Amino acid sequence: MSREPNTVYIGRKPTMSYVLAVITSFNSSDTKEVTLKARGRAITTAVDVAEIVHNRFMKEIDASQITIGTEELQREDGTRNVSTMEIKLTRD
């Protein structure tokens, strides 16, 4: 379950699992916006999810805002920078 409402955290599951989560979020309640959040290698999956939802299933969905950034993670062997991305999908 997402920690924030209408947010899908992208990880290592198959792409279609996240596509289903986004479609369910839009259809379960009259939601106007769903946010995809990804870090590191999962960023490519987040872009794929956004494109699949828009091109195949819900033509009225658009990426209204894309935010990129870097998070600094503390590890035992020092710090590490990890890229982050948020994609806000909105229904017209």
C-alpha positions in Angstrom: 0.0 0.0 0.0 1.3 3.5 -0.9 2.3 5.7 2.0 0.8 8.7 0.2 -2.6 8.7 -1.5 -2.6 8.3 -5.3 1.1 7.5 -5.4 2.6 4.5 -7.0 6.2 3.6 -6.0 8.0 1.9 -8.8 10.4 -0.9 -8.0 11.3 -4.3 -9.3 7.9 -5.8 -10.2 6.9 -6.3 -13.8 5.9 -3.1 -15.7 2.3 -4.3 -16.1 1.8 -4.6 -12.4 2.4 -0.8 -12.1 0.2 -0.1 -15.1 -2.6 -1.9 -13.4 -2.0 0.0 -10.2 -2.2 3.3 -12.0 -5.4 2.4 -13.9 -7.0 1.1 -10.7 -6.1 4.3 -8.9 -7.8 6.4 -11.6 -10.9 4.2 -11.8 -11.5 3.3 -8.1 -12.3 6.9 -7.1 -12.8 10.0 -9.1 -9.1 10.7 -9.0 -7.7 13.4 -11.2 -4.0 12.9 -10.5 -1.7 9.9 -9.8 2.1 10.3 -9.1 4.7 7.8 -10.1 7.9 7.8 -7.9 11.1 6.0 -8.9 14.7 5.9 -7.9 17.8 4.6 -9.7 17.2 1.9 -12.3 13.5 1.9 -11.7 13.3 5.3 -13.5 13.1 3.5 -16.9 10.2 1.4 -15.7 8.4 4.5 -14.5 8.7 6.1 -17.9 7.5 2.9 -19.5 4.4 2.8 -17.2 3.5 6.4 -18.0 3.8 5.7 -21.7 1.8 2.4 -21.6 -1.0 4.0 -19.6 -1.2 6.9 -22.0 -0.8 5.1 -25.3 -2.7 1.9 -24.7 -5.3 2.3 -22.0 -6.2 5.8 -21.1 -5.7 8.4 -23.9 -7.0 11.2 -21.7 -4.1 10.8 -19.3 -1.1 13.1 -19.7 2.1 13.7 -17.8 1.5 17.1 -16.4 4.7 17.5 -14.4 8.0 15.6 -14.3 10.4 16.3 -11.5 14.0 14.9 -11.4 16.5 15.1 -8.6 19.2 13.4 -6.6 19.0 11.8 -3.1 22.1 11.2 -1.0 21.9 7.8 0.7 24.0 6.9 3.7 25.7 3.5 3.5 28.3 1.7 5.7 31.0 2.5 3.1 30.0 6.1 2.7 27.4 8.1 0.9 25.9 7.5 -2.5 24.0 9.7 -4.9 20.9 8.1 -6.4 18.8 9.7 -9.1 15.0 10.2 -8.5 12.0 11.0 -10.7 8.4 11.9 -10.1 5.9 11.8 -12.9 2.5 13.3 -12.3 -0.2 11.8 -14.5 -3.4 13.9 -14.7 -6.8 13.2 -16.3 -8.2 15.9 -18.6 
